[in-house]
Amino acid sequence: MTAANVRQIVLDIISDIAPDEDVTVIDDKKSLREQLDLDSMDFLDIVMELRKRHKVEVPQEDYPKLATLDSCVAYLSPKFA
Amino acid sequence: MNYDAIVIGAGMSGLAAGIRLAMFDKKVVILEKHTIPGGLNSYYQRRNFEKGGIRQFDVGLHALTNYIKKGEKGKPFSKLLKQLRLSYDDFKLCPQTHSKILFPNIELKFSNDFELLQNEVSEKFPHQIDSFVKLVEKVQSFNELDLSIGYSSSRSTLKSLFSDELLIEMLLCPLLIYGSAWEDDMDFAQFVIMFKSLYFEGFSRPEGGVRTIISLLIKKLEDVGGEIRFKAAVNEILTKDGKAIGVNVGGEELFAPVVLSSIGYPETVRMTKSLESLVTPRVGAMTFLESIFVFDKKIPLNQNESTITFYNDAAKYSYRPATNYFDARSAVVCFPDNYESLKTEGEGTVRITFMANYAQWRELSREGYDAKKEQVSESALALINKLAPQFDGKVLFKDIFSPMTIERYTWHLNGTVYGSIDKTRDGTTPVPGLFIIGTDQGFLGIVGSILSGISMANLHGLMGPGTET
């Protein structure tokens, strides 16, 4: 799976859990939390949706690795390989 | 039968927890003892054929706190919408006009715009406005969602800020009676939750009352595949080697590594043999009487403009069990017709809450009970007359429920409404796998209870040890 695919998977999940957010203007290098109205509960939902839709497990200690879109892609890509 | 999680009680917190778990493919069942959902925020109907047929009533709902406008972010209500994937519009919220705290010769109005309260304080307590601003800053910067903070007295915090005791009493009055399990005081974390939900955010009422919320939750639970059983009374929470393993419900054993109980902390302890020797949460003393009157017409806005009046007839507010069955010196008077967009012609409704005394009501004979309810009715009508003296509507119907009614339908020991004075903020109990959700976890009101169910399901059902699928 390409980096672009993984990026899109994350964006699709964010669009579903926070339908009011505009995901087209996200800066991939900046913290998602600073750009969108996402709290720790929403990050849990990102993790839960990754598990539910793609059978990808993110242990709790790795949650900080989902901070930016870039870090999401870097961390998740090997799991989708 | 084996489940991933069992939820006891189909009140607001139980339904929310069930939804969250089922949403992420946990096999979950909600067990409800009653025939209908809602718990302390349920509904009922009364037949009264000569005077208008069947009327629907909410059990407890005066107001839904934590009001937000559509699109507002980062608030408890918006978190709830996102976590349960519900739409703002489905709640059909009708905001309040304003509410007021009415003490002898002085009142403070507040609304869904915080500026009103700030202006009222500045006008009526000009010497205290700087302290009020400090309190507001303290409330804003306080993280009430931190599950590790212990009890601290709100009164002592307020006394360190304000020199005028009347203002302390007035500010505390709505916050205490809308959520405190403690007498005359409340935990400061709870004070902050209540201050934000009542004064910063404010009141609304869903069109259709509490049924609207319950139907949304039940529908969502069905959509995500959660199971719910009614008339399913749990007799015992089963443990093995000190851990929760399931429940016995009407003789049937159901097994799950996670049991979330919304029935109250002391009530949960009573059901769990191995827990009784480990912890003894105290039963709260605060219980109430609710009188509901239906009139042949609404009270015109020019005779009573406020939605909820927090009434007290002395400079000091006494929040404790009544010494003589009920205490008519203070009350919460809700005029549900004064929620915006509900101002249609037709019957008018007023709801009045008095503090009560469980032990005294329990001792009454059948005749004594009825006679005492009649006294409550007279006091309540006298208060309506005091608040809207020109109103000449005729009573078509009245219904009064007592601490005994609350105990009978909610199974809360001593008819408590705000639960135990010993909360377990992170939901844990000395028995691993058994968790408390709802009022005794410490989040308050309908929005609070739903968030309690959500956050405890997240913490102990989705993230906790052994929850990987």
Interface residues (C-beta under 8 A of the other chain):
Chain A: D16 I17 A18 D20 D37 D39 M41 D42 L44 D45 M48 R51 K52 E57 Q60
Chain B: M23 F24 D25 G71 K73 G74 S78 K79 K82 Q83 R85 I454 S455 N458 L462 M463 E468 T469
